[in-house]
Amino acid sequence: MSKNLTKRSEDYSKWYNELVVKADLAENSAVRGCMVIKPYGYAIWEKMQAELDRMFKETGHQNAYFPLFIPKSFFSKEASHVDGFAKECAVVTHYRLRTAEDGKTIEVDPDAKLEEELIVRPTSETIIWNTYKGWIQSYRDLPILVNQWANVVRWEMRTRLFLRTAEFLWQEGHTAHATQQEAIAEAEQMMNVYADFAENFMAIPVVKGVKTANERFAGAVETYCIEALMQDGKALQAGTSHFLGQNFAKAFDVKFANKEGKQDFVWATSWGVSTRLMGALVMTHSDDNGLVLPPNLAPIQVVIVPIYRTDEQFEAISAEAKQLMARLRKLGITVKYDDRDTHKPGFKFAEYELKGVPVRIAIGPNDLENGTFEVARRDTLTKETVISIDIVNHISNLLEEIQANLFTKALSFRDTHITEVYTFEEFKDVLENKTGFVSAHWDGTGETEEKIKELTKATIRCIPLNRKEEAGTCILTGAPSTGRVLFAKAY
């Protein structure tokens, strides 16, 4: 199974595409640009959802749901927003089909044209702020802290499973506040929630920062982001949180009476992560043998495989395995006992290695006699023999160790791939030969940013929040700069 994977060093893109399919995460569908998320892949997404949902609710947010279809006129109310999404919108123009004159084929009924076209949501700011107008009259109605789990459509010509598809799953938070300070604090808080989730749950180190004006979300005053680095040295935007100012409130006339009795426009934020995180997970940790999943995200944390020759051996091993499974489950550990008689142990070992199961336990007749288990860990591909009396605590500690090890390994890679440069020649050399984040001075203009992108295909991933103020000169123009930003080629 895993032996058929292209090696990362040979063709990283091909390796990724093959792995997503072979590990049963997702596949392309009959609809161009759209994917089918298979049960194993969706189980990982469900774990992401559950943890994020818990974190959102702990910070006071509630879930709601808004329509998939948005009247076209709503988009025209916020100019920069429509400019940002106009080329990605799918449009519904008719509401009925009919049988064609040949009596066999189906066609759009020309008499069923909508009075106003509907946009299949690329994001929900417009429909939500039109709704909020009816919810908000006074400061007593604020804040509104709402999140939505949904699908969105952004028409894409070049697609890749999880990373860029025409339809994808995500969550989008939309909050309304009485003051600018509250809204900014909310946007920063959600960026920190995403960073916490990425690092402590996905074992992916991230850089927190703000986007440049050119890279901001359409309609935002400020975009906060977390940026991750993949094994091929390309960056991936893992989450964004936007301070929207009063732009959408003004566009949809959402006012409230403040404590002084005066009318004011509401302050807004929006924030989201998507199934793109699945791509980040694959590319951060996996290897030439298949997926490597952090225990916190693995649908199956431990798999038990019996090794036997006789029915009697199988029955004795099964009794031991089921007892161990029950003990592990009491600790909240997800366990699978693979007692299929249609596949040999070697096949099962390869299958679970490909699917990234963190821990594999093998039990054979000798193990029963000796009171031991063979324990293999996916992250290091090492095995050890553990006596049965210690097995439950050992597995519990091992899962924590694997989670920490994956983060440490990814952090080491990230930190050794942040390179400071002083000249444009150094900049280009690092991008071509070392890859990763390039820390460089920039003169702060959109023109220079676009020129560097045109010449190198590298973009400013973020202005790091923890950067030091440092006088320097722009690598391209030589103009003064007040600090370094992080460039990279990106997904």
C-alpha positions in Angstrom: 0.0 0.0 0.0 2.4 2.7 1.2 5.1 1.4 -1.0 3.2 2.8 -4.0 3.4 6.4 -2.7 5.5 8.8 -4.6 8.3 10.1 -2.4 8.1 13.6 -1.1 11.6 14.4 -2.4 10.6 13.3 -6.0 7.3 15.2 -6.3 5.8 16.7 -3.2 2.6 17.7 -5.0 2.0 14.2 -6.4 2.9 12.7 -3.0 0.2 14.9 -1.4 -2.5 14.1 -3.9 -1.8 10.4 -3.8 -1.7 10.3 0.0 -5.1 12.0 0.4 -6.7 9.5 -1.9 -4.9 6.3 -0.7 -5.4 7.1 3.0 -9.2 7.3 2.3 -9.4 11.0 3.3 -11.1 12.3 0.1 -11.5 11.9 -3.6 -12.6 14.0 -6.6 -16.3 14.0 -7.3 -18.4 13.9 -10.5 -18.8 17.7 -10.1 -15.7 19.4 -11.4 -13.7 21.1 -8.6 -15.7 19.5 -5.8 -14.6 16.7 -3.5 -16.1 13.8 -1.6 -14.8 13.7 2.0 -14.7 10.0 2.9 -15.6 8.7 6.3 -12.0 8.5 7.6 -11.3 12.1 6.4 -14.6 13.3 7.8 -13.9 11.7 11.2 -10.8 13.9 11.4 -12.8 17.0 10.5 -15.4 16.1 13.1 -12.7 16.0 15.8 -11.5 19.4 14.6 -15.1 20.7 14.7 -15.7 19.3 18.2 -12.7 20.9 19.7 -13.2 24.3 17.9 -16.8 24.3 18.8 -15.9 23.7 22.5 -13.4 26.6 22.4 -15.9 28.9 20.7 -18.6 28.2 23.3 -16.1 28.7 26.1 -15.5 32.2 24.8 -19.2 33.0 24.8 -20.2 32.2 21.2 -23.4 30.5 20.0 -24.1 28.6 16.8 -26.7 29.7 14.3 -27.5 29.1 10.6 -28.1 31.5 7.8 -29.3 31.0 4.2 -27.1 29.4 1.5 -28.5 31.9 -1.1 -27.7 35.6 -0.9 -29.5 38.3 -3.1 -27.1 39.8 -5.6 -28.1 43.3 -4.4 -26.6 42.6 -1.0 -23.1 42.3 -2.4 -23.3 45.7 -4.1 -23.7 47.5 -0.8 -20.1 47.0 0.3 -17.9 47.9 -2.6 -14.5 46.4 -1.5 -16.3 43.2 -0.5 -18.0 42.6 -3.9 -14.7 43.4 -5.6 -13.0 40.8 -3.6 -15.4 38.0 -4.4 -17.0 38.9 -7.7 -14.8 36.6 -9.8 -15.5 33.6 -7.5 -19.3 33.7 -7.2 -21.7 31.0 -8.4 -25.0 32.6 -9.5 -28.5 31.1 -9.5 -30.6 32.7 -12.3 -33.6 30.3 -12.6 -35.7 28.3 -10.3 -37.2 25.5 -12.4 -36.4 22.9 -15.0 -38.6 21.4 -17.7 -38.6 18.5 -20.2 -37.3 19.5 -23.6 -39.3 19.2 -26.8 -37.6 15.8 -27.5 -39.3 14.5 -24.5 -36.1 13.0 -23.1 -33.7 15.7 -22.0 -34.0 18.3 -19.3 -33.5 22.0 -19.8 -33.8 25.2 -17.8 -37.2 26.7 -18.1 -36.7 30.2 -19.6 -40.0 31.3 -18.1 -38.6 30.6 -14.6 -36.0 33.3 -14.4 -35.6 34.9 -11.0 -36.4 38.6 -10.5 -33.1 38.9 -8.7 -30.3 36.5 -9.1 -29.1 34.7 -6.0 -25.4 34.2 -5.1 -24.4 30.8 -3.6 -22.6 32.1 -0.5 -18.9 32.6 -0.8 -19.0 34.0 2.7 -21.9 35.3 4.8 -21.2 38.9 5.9 -23.9 40.4 3.7 -26.8 38.1 4.6 -25.8 38.2 8.3 -25.6 42.0 8.5 -28.9 42.4 6.7 -30.3 40.0 9.4 -28.6 41.8 12.3 -30.4 45.0 11.4 -33.5 43.5 12.8 -31.8 42.2 15.9 -30.0 45.3 17.1 -31.7 48.5 18.3 -29.9 49.3 21.6 -26.5 48.7 23.3 -28.5 46.2 25.5 -28.6 44.0 22.4 -24.9 43.9 22.1 -22.6 42.1 21.8 -23.9 39.4 19.4 -21.5 36.5 19.3 -22.5 34.1 16.6 -20.8 31.3 14.8 -22.0 29.2 11.8 -20.8 25.8 10.6 -21.6 25.7 6.9 -20.4 25.1 3.4 -19.4 27.8 1.0 -18.7 28.0 -2.8 -15.9 29.9 -4.4 -15.5 29.1 -8.0 -12.0 27.8 -8.6 -10.4 26.7 -11.9 -7.4 24.9 -10.4 -8.4 22.7 -7.5 -6.6 20.4 -5.1 -8.3 18.2 -2.5 -8.8 20.1 0.8 -6.4 23.0 -0.2 -8.5 24.6 -2.9 -11.9 23.3 -4.0 -15.0 25.0 -5.4 -17.1 24.0 -2.4 -15.6 23.5 1.1 -16.7 23.2 4.7 -15.8 25.8 7.3 -17.0 27.8 10.3 -17.5 31.5 10.1 -18.0 33.7 13.2 -19.8 37.0 12.9 -19.9 39.3 15.9 -21.4 42.7 16.6 -20.1 45.2 19.3 -20.8 48.5 20.8 -17.2 49.8 20.6 -14.2 49.7 18.4 -12.1 48.4 21.3 -14.4 45.5 21.9 -14.4 44.5 18.3 -10.6 44.6 18.0 -10.3 42.6 21.2 -12.7 40.0 19.7 -10.7 39.7 16.5 -7.4 39.3 18.4 -9.0 36.8 20.8 -10.2 34.5 17.9 -6.8 34.6 16.3 -5.4 33.4 19.6 -8.0 30.7 19.8 -7.0 29.5 16.3 -3.3 29.5 17.3 -4.1 27.6 20.5 -6.0 25.0 18.5 -3.4 24.6 15.7 -0.5 24.2 18.2 -2.0 22.2 21.0 -4.5 20.1 19.0 -3.0 19.8 15.5 0.6 20.0 16.7 1.3 22.7 14.1 3.4 25.7 15.1 2.1 29.0 13.7 3.2 32.6 13.3 0.6 35.1 14.5 0.4 38.4 12.6 -1.6 40.9 10.5 -2.0 41.0 6.8 -0.9 43.8 4.6 -3.5 46.0 3.0 -3.1 44.1 -0.3 -3.7 40.7 1.5 -6.6 41.7 3.8 -10.0 40.2 3.6 -12.3 42.1 1.3 -14.1 44.7 3.4 -11.9 44.4 6.5 -10.0 47.2 8.3 -7.5 44.7 9.7 -7.0 41.0 9.1 -5.2 38.9 11.8 -3.9 35.5 10.7 -2.0 32.4 11.7 0.6 31.2 9.2 2.0 27.6 9.1 4.9 26.2 7.2 4.6 23.0 5.2 7.4 20.4 4.7 8.1 21.6 1.2 8.8 25.1 2.5 5.6 26.7 1.3 3.4 28.7 3.7 -0.3 27.9 4.4 -2.7 30.4 5.9 -4.3 28.3 8.6 -6.9 30.8 9.9 -8.0 34.4 9.7 -9.8 36.8 12.0 -11.0 40.2 10.6 -11.8 43.5 12.3 -14.4 44.9 10.0 -14.8 48.3 11.6 -18.2 49.8 10.8 -18.1 49.0 7.1 -20.8 46.4 7.0 -22.9 48.2 9.6 -22.9 51.3 7.4 -23.6 49.3 4.3 -26.7 47.7 5.9 -27.6 50.6 8.1 -27.2 48.7 11.4 -27.4 51.4 14.1 -27.9 51.2 17.9 -28.7 53.6 20.7 -25.6 53.8 22.9 -25.6 54.5 26.6 -25.8 58.2 26.0 -28.9 57.7 23.9 -27.2 58.6 20.7 -27.3 56.6 17.5 -24.1 54.9 16.4 -23.1 52.3 13.9 -22.2 48.8 15.2 -18.6 47.5 15.1 -18.0 44.1 13.6 -15.7 41.1 13.2 -15.7 37.9 11.2 -13.4 34.9 11.5 -13.0 31.5 10.0 -11.1 28.2 9.4 -12.0 25.6 6.8 -11.3 22.1 5.7 -8.0 23.5 4.3 -6.7 22.6 7.8 -7.0 19.0 6.6 -4.4 19.8 4.0 -2.2 21.5 6.6 -2.4 18.4 8.8 -1.3 16.1 6.0 1.6 18.3 4.8 3.0 19.2 8.2 3.4 15.7 9.7 3.1 12.9 7.1 6.0 11.0 5.6 6.8 8.7 2.7 5.0 5.8 4.4 1.7 7.7 4.7 -0.2 9.8 7.1 1.2 10.7 10.5 -1.7 11.9 12.7 -1.3 13.7 16.1 -3.2 11.6 18.7 -5.5 14.5 19.5 -6.9 14.4 16.0 -6.7 10.7 15.1 -10.0 8.9 14.6 -8.3 5.8 15.9 -5.6 6.5 18.5 -4.7 2.8 19.1 -5.3 -0.2 16.9 -4.9 -3.8 18.2 -3.9 -6.5 15.7 -4.1 -10.2 16.6 -1.5 -12.6 15.3 -2.6 -16.3 15.5 -2.6 -19.6 13.7 -5.4 -21.5 15.4 -9.0 -20.7 16.4 -8.0 -21.4 20.0 -5.2 -18.9 19.8 -7.6 -16.4 18.3 -10.1 -16.8 21.0 -7.5 -16.3 23.8 -6.0 -13.3 22.1 -9.5 -11.7 21.5 -10.3 -12.1 25.1 -7.1 -10.3 26.1 -7.6 -7.6 23.4 -11.1 -6.8 24.4 -10.2 -6.5 28.0 -7.4 -4.1 27.1 -9.7 -2.2 24.8 -12.2 -1.6 27.6 -9.4 -0.4 30.0 -8.1 2.1 27.4 -11.6 3.4 26.5 -12.2 4.2 30.2 -9.4 6.8 29.8 -11.1 8.2 26.7 -8.7 6.6 24.3 -10.3 5.6 20.9 -9.3 2.0 20.2 -10.0 -0.4 17.3 -9.6 -4.2 17.5 -9.1 -5.4 14.0 -10.1 -9.0 14.1 -10.9 -9.3 10.3 -10.0 -12.7 9.0 -9.9 -11.5 5.4 -6.5 -9.8 5.8 -3.2 -10.9 7.2 -1.4 -9.0 10.0 1.2 -7.6 7.5 -1.5 -6.0 5.4 -3.1 -4.5 8.5 0.2 -3.1 9.7 0.7 -1.4 6.3 -2.9 -0.1 6.3 -2.7 1.5 9.7 0.7 2.9 8.9 -0.7 4.5 5.8 -3.7 5.9 7.7 -1.4 7.4 10.4 -2.8 5.6 13.5 -0.5 6.8 16.3 -0.1 3.5 18.2 -0.3 -0.1 17.0 -0.4 -3.0 19.5 0.2 -6.6 18.2 -0.8 -9.6 20.4 0.4 -13.1 19.5 0.6 -16.4 21.4 4.1 -15.6 22.8 2.7 -12.3 24.2 0.0 -14.2 26.0 2.5 -16.6 27.5 4.9 -13.8 28.5 2.3 -11.2 29.6 3.6 -8.7 27.1 2.4 -6.6 24.2 4.4 -5.4 21.1 3.8 -1.6 20.8 4.7 0.3 17.7 4.5 4.1 17.4 3.7 5.7 14.0 5.7 8.9 14.4 9.1 7.2 14.8 8.3 3.8 13.3 9.9 2.1 16.4 8.7 -0.9 18.4 9.0 -2.0 22.0 7.8 -4.8 24.2 5.7 -3.7 27.2 4.6 -5.9 30.0 0.8 -6.1 30.4 0.6 -4.7 33.9 2.0 -1.4 32.7 0.3 -1.2 29.3 -2.6 1.2 30.0 -0.4 3.9 31.7 2.3 3.3 29.0 -0.2 3.9 26.1 -1.7 7.0 27.8 1.8 8.5 28.3 2.9 7.4 24.8 0.0 9.3 23.2 1.0 12.5 25.0 4.6 11.9 24.0 3.7 11.5 20.4 1.6 14.6 20.4 4.5 16.6 21.9 7.1 15.1 19.6 5.1 16.0 16.5 4.9 19.6 17.6 8.6 19.8 18.5 9.6 18.3 15.2 7.4 20.7 13.2 8.6 23.6 15.3 12.2 22.8 14.7 11.6 22.6 10.9 9.7 25.9 11.0 12.4 27.7 13.0 15.3 26.5 10.9 13.4 27.7 7.8 13.0 31.4 8.8 15.9 33.1 7.2 16.8 36.8 7.5 18.0 38.4 4.3 19.4 41.9 3.5 19.5 42.0 -0.3 17.1 41.0 -3.1 19.7 38.5 -4.4 19.8 36.8 -1.0 16.0 36.9 -1.0 15.7 35.1 -4.4 18.4 32.6 -3.4 16.6 31.5 -0.2 13.3 31.2 -2.0 14.7 29.0 -4.7 17.2 26.9 -2.8 16.2 26.8 0.9 12.6 27.8 0.8 10.5 28.6 3.9 9.8 32.0 5.5 12.1 34.8 4.4 12.4 37.6 6.9 13.0 40.8 5.0 12.6 44.6 5.1 9.8 46.1 3.0 9.1 49.7 2.4 5.4 49.4 3.3 3.9 50.1 -0.2 1.5 47.9 -2.1 3.4 48.7 -5.3 6.6 47.1 -4.0 4.7 44.2 -2.5 3.1 43.5 -5.9 6.4 43.9 -7.8 8.1 41.3 -5.5 5.2 38.9 -6.0 5.5 39.4 -9.8 9.2 38.7 -9.8 9.3 35.8 -7.3 5.8 34.5 -6.8 6.4 35.2 -3.0 3.8 37.1 -1.0 4.0 38.8 2.4 2.4 36.1 4.6 2.1 38.4 7.6 3.6 41.2 9.6 4.4 39.2 12.8 2.8 40.5 15.9 6.1 39.9 17.9 8.4 41.6 15.4 11.0 44.0 16.7 11.0 47.5 15.5 14.2 47.7 13.5 15.3 50.4 11.1 16.4 49.0 7.7 16.1 49.4 4.0 13.6 47.6 1.6 15.2 44.7 -0.2 13.8 45.8 -3.5 13.7 49.6 -3.5 16.2 50.6 -0.8 13.6 52.8 0.8 13.4 53.1 4.6 11.7 50.3 6.6 10.7 50.1 10.2 10.7 46.3 10.6 10.8 42.9 8.9 7.9 41.0 7.4 7.6 37.4 6.5 7.6 36.5 2.8 7.0 33.0 1.4 5.6 31.1 -1.6 2.3 29.8 -0.4 -0.7 27.5 -1.0 
